[in-house]
Amino acid sequence: MPEVDAAAWASLERFDAALDELHPAAPGRSDAAAWSTWLLGLRRELAARGHHAPAGPAGPLWHCLAQFLAGARDLDLRDCTGDGHGAIVLTHAPAGTARAWRQQLRAGELIGIAATERHGGSRIREISAQARLSTGGRWLLTGEKCWVSRLTEAAAFVTFVRDPDGRISAVLVNADDPHIERDVIEPFGLGGWGWGVLRLHEVPIDPATALLGTPGSGLDIFRQHFTRFRPLVTATALGTAAGVHHLVTDALAARRDVGDLPRIRDNALITLGRAHAEITAALLAALTTTRLAAAGHPAAGLYARLGKAVGVDAAVRAVTELAPLIGAAGYQRSHPVAKARADLTGLLYADGIHDSLYRSGGTSLLTAPATSRTAPLAAAV
Ligand SMILES: Cc1cc2nc3c(=O)[nH]c(=O)nc-3n(C[C@H](O)[C@H](O)[C@H](O)COP(=O)(O)OP(=O)(O)OC[C@H]3O[C@@H](n4cnc5c(N)ncnc54)[C@H](O)[C@@H]3O)c2cc1C
């Protein structure tokens, strides 16, 4: 990664050291409110200490690696740094709005995304949340979004609606608007941030400040954002798998060293080796996709969709195969291996459900000219 110079590596090492210092002070996971407050506090503390991606070409790769380091501690640390979904606002909001949010995101505020509706998140083209034209050119938003993450922590939501002309547009909705209603749902895993339903009851917005991009550009914004965002999600999931790999390797080595295990069996050695190789390969793919996305390569979206599905699948498989090697102790609800298994299953749906991603990748490959299927790899090295 020639873009990541010595200064960027040093800054990544400082970020890693800060996580080493701050993570052990995390509260127990049984109190969801305390855990969510701590996660948001961690994000603000890291921001206050100046841990963020460097400017220039090193930035996106730094961020991808930072997500890996965060995920290695706990998948719930996935928003501890970076602009997250706020990147949509920084890229597409009117200048004044983007400027104000740049400062807030830098200070550790969080922006969520509200796209999914009851009919199915894999069919965003069919959304029905509606913006109606009101007095003075304002829009009134009505509709319901479901399975929204960062529901109680986000200061605003990038929300996909049908604009008054029926086109899909992205708008920014402030979380403290009194016309918003939020219902929290308890998830099976990925419980760090609030998750659930966001209802919009004639929420007034001014498109002059809250419309992202141009009217009708919602789908383009969605695609463009997830091309950059999916490799970050993938790197975080792989970090979590790497964290489990470390735990299992250390546990086996400790049992061998005290004589508890006379020798490490082949099945364990094979699993350790294969999981390491698969995690590394998928992380390298995520970094390559990050680089392609930063360069605006036309195939970056394809690599991001397929890379997210195959990378998260690799992380899930690695943890599933590694977990039994630690024995029943790892099956306790409070054990980090048990938590990692439950958390990773959430990423099989969030940020793109896998059958849809693979299917969409297959469709793109059938329609793409043969040269563009492999050219991105040459461009990335
Ligand atoms: C932990 C978590 C966090 C999330 N965070 C957010 C968030 O912050 N913001 C947000 O907007 N959403 C969020 N989501 C929602 C997520 O994006 C959706 O779950 C995902 O897009 C899939 O949508 P769905 O669950 O409605 O399933 P569906 O779209 O209903 O898909 C379910 C299954 O049906 C299949 N299917 C679809 N159409 C057909 C068809 N015609 N024939 C046969 N099968 C079909 C799909 O391929 C899939 O297998 C989150 C979800 C989870 C689990």
The ligand as a Tripos MOL2 file, in Angstrom:
@<TRIPOS>MOLECULE
LIG
   53    58     1     0     0
SMALL
NO_CHARGES

@<TRIPOS>ATOM
      1 C1        -28.4100   -5.4490   12.0080 C.3       1 LIG1
      2 C2        -29.0700   -4.7490   10.8670 C.ar      1 LIG1
      3 C3        -28.8330   -3.3890   10.6870 C.ar      1 LIG1
      4 C4        -29.4830   -2.7120    9.6480 C.ar      1 LIG1
      5 N1        -29.2860   -1.3600    9.5280 N.ar      1 LIG1
      6 C5        -30.0030   -0.6790    8.6100 C.ar      1 LIG1
      7 C6        -29.9110    0.7560    8.5450 C.ar      1 LIG1
      8 O1        -29.1620    1.3910    9.2990 O.2       1 LIG1
      9 N2        -30.6760    1.3980    7.6380 N.ar      1 LIG1
     10 C7        -31.5100    0.7320    6.7860 C.ar      1 LIG1
     11 O2        -32.1650    1.3820    5.9760 O.2       1 LIG1
     12 N3        -31.6240   -0.6310    6.8130 N.ar      1 LIG1
     13 C8        -30.9000   -1.3400    7.7040 C.ar      1 LIG1
     14 N4        -31.0080   -2.7100    7.7740 N.ar      1 LIG1
     15 C9        -31.8740   -3.3890    6.8470 C.3       1 LIG1
     16 C10       -31.0830   -4.1230    5.7700 C.3       1 LIG1
     17 O3        -30.5040   -3.2060    4.8800 O.3       1 LIG1
     18 C11       -32.0790   -5.0740    5.1060 C.3       1 LIG1
     19 O4        -32.3130   -6.1350    6.0200 O.3       1 LIG1
     20 C12       -31.6050   -5.6230    3.7960 C.3       1 LIG1
     21 O5        -31.5510   -4.5950    2.8470 O.3       1 LIG1
     22 C13       -32.5680   -6.7010    3.2970 C.3       1 LIG1
     23 O6        -33.8630   -6.2060    3.3000 O.3       1 LIG1
     24 P1        -35.0310   -7.0020    4.0720 P.3       1 LIG1
     25 O7        -34.5430   -7.4660    5.3730 O.co2     1 LIG1
     26 O8        -36.2420   -6.1450    4.0350 O.co2     1 LIG1
     27 O9        -35.2430   -8.2940    3.2040 O.3       1 LIG1
     28 P2        -35.9280   -8.4560    1.7620 P.3       1 LIG1
     29 O10       -35.5430   -7.3590    0.8410 O.co2     1 LIG1
     30 O11       -37.3600   -8.7200    1.9680 O.co2     1 LIG1
     31 O12       -35.1990   -9.7570    1.3330 O.3       1 LIG1
     32 C14       -35.4180  -10.9770    2.0530 C.3       1 LIG1
     33 C15       -35.1560  -12.1160    1.1280 C.3       1 LIG1
     34 O13       -36.1010  -12.0770    0.0650 O.3       1 LIG1
     35 C16       -35.3990  -12.1730   -1.1550 C.3       1 LIG1
     36 N5        -36.2020  -11.6130   -2.2190 N.ar      1 LIG1
     37 C17       -36.3870  -10.3220   -2.5610 C.ar      1 LIG1
     38 N6        -37.1770  -10.2370   -3.6450 N.ar      1 LIG1
     39 C18       -37.4800  -11.5030   -3.9920 C.ar      1 LIG1
     40 C19       -38.2510  -12.1040   -5.0380 C.ar      1 LIG1
     41 N7        -38.8520  -11.3460   -5.9540 N.pl3     1 LIG1
     42 N8        -38.3450  -13.4420   -5.0560 N.ar      1 LIG1
     43 C20       -37.7470  -14.2190   -4.1410 C.ar      1 LIG1
     44 N9        -37.0070  -13.7310   -3.1470 N.ar      1 LIG1
     45 C21       -36.8760  -12.3880   -3.0720 C.ar      1 LIG1
     46 C22       -34.1050  -11.4420   -0.9090 C.3       1 LIG1
     47 O14       -33.1360  -11.7560   -1.8770 O.3       1 LIG1
     48 C23       -33.7670  -11.9940    0.4690 C.3       1 LIG1
     49 O15       -33.2400  -13.2650    0.4040 O.3       1 LIG1
     50 C24       -30.3680   -3.4170    8.7840 C.ar      1 LIG1
     51 C25       -30.5860   -4.7900    8.9600 C.ar      1 LIG1
     52 C26       -29.9500   -5.4420    9.9820 C.ar      1 LIG1
     53 C27       -30.2200   -6.9130   10.1760 C.3       1 LIG1
@<TRIPOS>BOND
     1     1     2 1
     2     2     3 ar
     3     2    52 ar
     4     3     4 ar
     5     4     5 ar
     6     4    50 ar
     7     5     6 ar
     8     6     7 ar
     9     6    13 1
    10     7     8 2
    11     7     9 ar
    12     9    10 ar
    13    10    11 2
    14    10    12 ar
    15    12    13 ar
    16    13    14 ar
    17    14    15 1
    18    14    50 ar
    19    15    16 1
    20    16    17 1
    21    16    18 1
    22    18    19 1
    23    18    20 1
    24    20    21 1
    25    20    22 1
    26    22    23 1
    27    23    24 1
    28    24    25 2
    29    24    26 1
    30    24    27 1
    31    27    28 1
    32    28    29 2
    33    28    30 1
    34    28    31 1
    35    31    32 1
    36    32    33 1
    37    33    34 1
    38    33    48 1
    39    34    35 1
    40    35    36 1
    41    35    46 1
    42    36    37 ar
    43    36    45 ar
    44    37    38 ar
    45    38    39 ar
    46    39    40 ar
    47    39    45 ar
    48    40    41 1
    49    40    42 ar
    50    42    43 ar
    51    43    44 ar
    52    44    45 ar
    53    46    47 1
    54    46    48 1
    55    48    49 1
    56    50    51 ar
    57    51    52 ar
    58    52    53 1
@<TRIPOS>SUBSTRUCTURE
     1 LIG1         1 GROUP 0 **** ****
